[in-house]
Amino acid sequence: MWIYEKKLQYPVKICQPDLKMAKYLLTQYGGPDGELSAALRYLNQRYTIPTNEAKALLTDIGTEELAHVEIIVTMIYQLMKDATVEEIEAAGLGGNYAIRDGALFYTDANGVPWTATYIQAHGDPVTDLHEDMAAEEKARATYENLLKLTDDPGLKDTLRFLREREVVHFQRFGEALRIVQEYQQAKKFY
């Protein structure tokens, strides 16, 4: 059912350390519209989706979002590589360092901890798929903003990849919505 290749879905090649950018990327790690929230949302919602095709789509995208979490973490670690305590503190990451040293914790860029309230699931497949499409658009917009915050060509390349995956996911959720609506219409008709 699931195969894990021990390599990133897309290579991360950071050109230079940038602790402020690492802090900004935390929003896609543990923020409300980040990759963890998306993965858990889709993997949870798949159980109330009425068709196998749409259910498989949520499973595929949910597991891909977990791969994106791995990419985000890799970018953060590369951006922070060899940083001094003074540099960490100057970037506004001193609180995290005091509690966790170099470990990450699911927070957004402002240090707000991740919460399960970020995950929406209503049990109505049409409602949930609209929520999923909106989540992908919010993530796409966040990647657009992150691209404006860096000049690092390697980082920009990876951020563009992630942004484009959000566009693809939005389109795929549109397909799932069509499939579910056709199923519901056929069910009412008969």
C-alpha positions as CSV (number, residue, x, y, z in Angstrom):
1,M,0.0,0.0,0.0
2,W,2.7,2.5,0.9
3,I,6.4,2.6,-0.1
4,Y,8.8,5.1,1.5
5,E,11.8,5.9,-0.5
6,K,14.6,7.2,1.7
7,K,15.1,10.4,-0.3
8,L,13.3,13.7,-0.5
9,Q,10.5,14.1,-3.0
10,Y,12.4,17.1,-4.3
11,P,16.0,18.1,-3.6
12,V,16.8,20.9,-1.2
13,K,19.9,22.9,-2.0
14,I,20.2,26.0,0.2
15,C,22.9,28.3,-1.0
16,Q,23.4,30.2,2.3
17,P,22.3,30.2,5.9
18,D,19.3,32.4,6.7
19,L,17.9,32.1,10.2
20,K,15.1,34.6,9.6
21,M,13.9,32.6,6.6
22,A,14.1,29.4,8.7
23,K,11.8,31.1,11.1
24,Y,9.4,32.1,8.3
25,L,9.3,28.5,7.0
26,L,8.0,27.3,10.4
27,T,4.5,28.5,9.2
28,Q,4.5,25.7,6.7
29,Y,5.7,23.2,9.3
30,G,3.3,23.8,12.1
31,G,1.0,26.6,11.0
32,P,-2.7,26.4,10.3
33,D,-2.2,26.2,6.6
34,G,1.0,24.2,6.7
35,E,1.9,20.8,5.4
36,L,1.3,18.9,8.7
37,S,-2.2,20.3,8.9
38,A,-2.9,19.4,5.3
39,A,-1.7,15.8,5.7
40,L,-3.7,15.1,8.8
41,R,-6.8,16.8,7.4
42,Y,-6.8,14.7,4.2
43,L,-5.9,11.4,5.8
44,N,-8.7,11.9,8.3
45,Q,-11.4,13.1,5.8
46,R,-10.9,10.1,3.5
47,Y,-12.9,7.9,5.7
48,T,-16.2,9.8,5.0
49,I,-15.6,10.1,1.2
50,P,-18.2,7.9,-0.6
51,T,-16.2,6.7,-3.6
52,N,-13.0,4.7,-3.7
53,E,-11.5,6.9,-6.4
54,A,-11.9,10.1,-4.4
55,K,-10.9,8.3,-1.2
56,A,-7.7,7.2,-2.9
57,L,-7.0,10.7,-4.0
58,L,-7.2,12.0,-0.4
59,T,-4.8,9.2,0.6
60,D,-2.4,10.1,-2.1
61,I,-2.3,13.8,-1.4
62,G,-2.3,13.3,2.4
63,T,0.8,11.1,2.2
64,E,2.5,13.5,-0.3
65,E,1.9,16.3,2.2
66,L,3.9,14.3,4.7
67,A,6.7,14.3,2.2
68,H,6.4,18.0,2.1
69,V,6.8,18.2,5.9
70,E,10.1,16.4,5.4
71,I,11.2,19.0,2.7
72,I,10.2,21.9,5.0
73,V,12.2,20.5,7.9
74,T,15.2,19.9,5.6
75,M,15.1,23.5,4.4
76,I,14.9,24.8,8.0
77,Y,17.8,22.7,9.1
78,Q,20.0,23.7,6.2
79,L,19.1,27.4,6.7
80,M,20.1,27.1,10.4
81,K,23.2,25.0,9.9
82,D,26.1,26.0,12.1
83,A,24.3,29.0,13.6
84,T,25.6,30.4,16.8
85,V,23.4,31.0,19.8
86,E,23.7,34.7,19.2
87,E,22.5,34.3,15.6
88,I,19.6,32.1,16.7
89,E,18.6,34.7,19.3
90,A,19.0,37.6,16.8
91,A,16.6,35.8,14.4
92,G,13.9,35.6,17.1
93,L,14.4,31.9,17.7
94,G,15.9,32.2,21.2
95,G,12.8,31.0,22.9
96,N,12.8,27.8,20.9
97,Y,16.5,27.3,21.5
98,A,16.0,27.8,25.3
99,I,13.4,25.0,25.4
100,R,14.5,22.6,22.6
101,D,18.1,23.5,21.6
102,G,18.2,22.6,17.9
103,A,15.0,20.5,17.8
104,L,11.9,21.7,16.1
105,F,8.5,21.9,17.5
106,Y,5.3,22.3,15.4
107,T,4.7,26.0,15.6
108,D,4.0,28.8,13.1
109,A,6.5,31.6,12.4
110,N,5.2,33.5,15.5
111,G,5.8,30.5,17.8
112,V,2.1,29.6,18.1
113,P,1.9,25.9,18.7
114,W,0.2,23.6,16.2
115,T,-3.3,22.6,17.3
116,A,-5.8,20.0,16.1
117,T,-8.3,22.8,15.6
118,Y,-6.5,23.5,12.3
119,I,-8.0,20.3,10.9
120,Q,-11.5,20.6,9.5
121,A,-13.7,17.5,8.9
122,H,-17.4,17.8,8.7
123,G,-18.4,14.4,7.3
124,D,-20.1,16.0,4.3
125,P,-17.8,15.2,1.4
126,V,-18.7,18.2,-0.6
127,T,-18.0,20.5,2.3
128,D,-14.8,18.8,3.1
129,L,-13.5,18.9,-0.5
130,H,-14.3,22.6,-0.7
131,E,-12.3,23.0,2.5
132,D,-9.5,21.1,1.0
133,M,-9.5,23.2,-2.1
134,A,-9.4,26.4,0.1
135,A,-6.5,24.9,2.1
136,E,-4.5,24.3,-1.0
137,E,-5.1,27.9,-2.2
138,K,-4.0,29.2,1.2
139,A,-0.9,27.1,1.1
140,R,-0.1,28.3,-2.4
141,A,-0.5,31.9,-1.3
142,T,1.8,31.3,1.6
143,Y,4.5,29.9,-0.7
144,E,4.1,33.0,-2.9
145,N,4.8,35.2,0.2
146,L,7.7,33.0,1.2
147,L,9.2,33.4,-2.3
148,K,9.2,37.1,-1.8
149,L,11.1,36.9,1.4
150,T,14.3,35.3,0.0
151,D,16.9,35.8,-2.7
152,D,18.4,32.3,-2.3
153,P,18.1,30.6,-5.7
154,G,18.2,27.1,-4.2
155,L,15.5,27.9,-1.7
156,K,13.4,29.6,-4.3
157,D,13.6,26.5,-6.5
158,T,12.3,24.3,-3.7
159,L,9.6,26.8,-2.7
160,R,8.4,27.0,-6.4
161,F,8.2,23.2,-6.5
162,L,6.0,23.2,-3.3
163,R,3.9,26.0,-4.6
164,E,3.2,24.1,-7.8
165,R,2.2,21.0,-5.9
166,E,-0.4,23.1,-4.1
167,V,-1.8,24.0,-7.6
168,V,-1.9,20.4,-8.6
169,H,-3.6,19.4,-5.4
170,F,-6.2,22.1,-5.8
171,Q,-7.0,20.7,-9.3
172,R,-7.1,17.1,-8.1
173,F,-9.5,18.1,-5.3
174,G,-11.6,19.7,-8.0
175,E,-11.7,16.3,-9.8
176,A,-12.6,14.6,-6.5
177,L,-15.4,17.1,-5.9
178,R,-16.8,16.3,-9.4
179,I,-16.6,12.6,-8.8
180,V,-18.4,12.9,-5.5
181,Q,-21.1,15.2,-6.8
182,E,-21.8,12.8,-9.7
183,Y,-22.0,9.9,-7.3
184,Q,-24.4,11.8,-5.1
185,Q,-26.6,12.8,-8.1
186,A,-26.7,9.3,-9.4
187,K,-27.7,8.1,-6.0
188,K,-30.6,10.5,-5.8
189,F,-31.7,9.8,-9.3
190,Y,-32.0,6.0,-8.7
